[in-house]
Amino acid sequence: MMSEEYRCTSQNAFMDEIITREERIFGLATVHQSVKQHFAYLERFTEASWDKAFVEYLPLVERKQNLYDYYRVLKRFIAMLEDGHTNVHFPPSIKDSLDHLPIRLDVVEGEWVVVQRFPTEDVLTEDIPPGSILESIEVESPSEYFAREFYPYLAAGRQQSKRTILELAPMYRRDMKLRMRFRYPDCSSHDRDVTANRSTVQWTEKLSQKYLPAWTRGERLLSTELAPGIHYLSFPSCEPENETRLIGILESWSSKWPNGVILDIRHNGGGSTPEELVRHLISSPTKGYTVLSRWSISYVTACFQWIESADKRMQLLKDFGLCNHFSPEWYLSDGGETVITPAEIHYDGPLAILTGPMTINAAEDLVVLLKQAGRGTVIGDRTFGSTGQPYMFTLPGGGRGLVCTVNCRFADGTVFIGVGCEPDIPVTPTIKGIMEGRDEVLDAALDNLQGISPEIKKGDHGVFRG
């Protein structure tokens, strides 16, 4: 089952907290059984092969090891399922000792490129210009290093999604130094000792203007007019307060609707499915998406696990019509029968939706619902490819596990979990664009709306520089 022998990495030696053999075996068994009972995609990995993997991993947890290395075994075990909502999280004692590099990397035109940097002491002493190419890390190619050290432990279906997790989650021992070689935009090569201490940055207004993209500065829900009649809206998360604020902005335009709207969800990590926002962006009834769950009780438990009141949980079960339906069979919520109706005040004009690999979870629900409604043009890159309702459980040592309980698809059955939602107009950044500080996806959206408002010109959106 395992393609390579499990190995403990040298950076983990700082974790000396020991967990007993019995606890280690119990934790692995808990992950194994939770997946067998609740996982909504077990057809990808048959129960027999999952049982076989459990037997193969037993000797790895029986081996005496510190807490960090033990959790690496659990993370690698569950990562075989390749689902972004099925994962093992480190205990706080470990997570609090990890940090990010002071640079954000992505693969652009086949190269590992610095797409953003953060003003730690290393960067302030000698900047690493955006567009710099990472040629080696610890004397290895970046692809080889990340494929060995991190990728087997990251729960996702695609390499791009694993790169996204690598950026979102702290992975390095804080203050760990890594030897890196960069080729700067002027083609000069530089060997740098880069310290994993992004959390040490002391932000000032001046540093924010220089190092942060506009969507992360100040008000994260950004609304601005890019050109006469063309409005840009960033939607950074699907938390209810953000959804309410965005709906308020839309309704405030009802006396004079814009000629076009750009909705940016490229860095939206999810929250709750924003159905009310969808209602304010459609003009005719549309289908919901299809939800499947292997065990009715799994879905219900996951949905209501936050609710302490037993009476309230029971009422919600009745509302779902599931009180007498706790059985080991598929629970189906058919998207073809679920209908979302337009709000009384809604915008039905031209709409561009910007997406990328950091469009995750409920933000992907939004893309699915708008695409099904035929609303808007999706521009940018594929979304992450993971949504659902996870069942959560605790693990020895203070960590926790998550298992996705629902299998979400387009109403017609089209799968987007593990592959992402495809854009209508694919646009990916270029190295040249990163060097010049251009937002090429936003440029493409403006081009798409060009026929509606000819005043729009590329480069007019200086608010998004940096």
Number of C-alpha atoms within 10 A of each C-alpha: 11 12 6 8 6 13 12 15 11 7 10 15 12 11 16 12 12 14 16 17 14 11 15 26 17 15 22 24 15 17 24 19 14 18 24 17 16 25 27 27 21 15 8 9 13 12 14 9 11 21 15 12 17 18 12 14 20 15 10 19 23 15 12 14 20 17 24 23 21 23 26 22 23 24 22 21 24 26 21 21 20 23 23 27 24 28 28 28 19 22 18 13 15 18 17 12 15 19 21 22 25 23 22 18 23 19 18 17 11 8 16 22 25 24 21 20 20 25 23 22 16 17 16 11 9 10 13 24 20 25 25 26 25 22 20 19 21 13 12 14 16 17 15 12 15 16 14 14 13 16 20 24 23 26 24 29 21 17 12 18 25 24 20 21 21 19 17 13 13 20 18 20 23 19 17 16 16 16 14 19 22 22 19 19 16 9 10 9 15 14 13 16 15 21 23 24 23 20 15 15 13 10 14 9 9 8 14 18 14 15 17 18 16 19 19 14 14 10 10 14 18 17 16 12 14 18 18 13 16 23 18 19 20 23 25 22 24 22 17 14 10 17 23 15 13 20 19 12 13 20 16 12 13 12 7 8 18 18 16 23 26 26 20 26 26 25 20 23 21 23 16 16 21 21 18 16 20 25 23 20 23 24 19 12 14 23 20 24 23 21 22 20 25 23 22 23 22 26 25 21 19 20 17 17 13 9 11 9 9 10 10 12 18 14 12 16 18 12 10 10 10 16 15 9 13 13 13 14 13 14 20 14 16 19 20 15 13 15 13 19 17 20 17 10 17 20 23 18 15 17 22 22 24 27 30 27 23 26 31 27 26 23 29 28 26 22 24 19 24 23 19 16 19 11 20 21 19 26 26 26 24 26 29 31 26 29 26 24 24 24 25 18 14 16 21 19 22 13 19 18 24 24 28 26 31 29 20 25 21 21 21 13 14 12 15 20 25 18 17 23 26 18 20 15 16 15 20 17 17 17 23 12 14 21 16 13 17 20 21 18 22 23 18 19 23 27 16 17 20 16 10 15 17 12 12 20 14 15 15 13 19 13 12 15 16 18
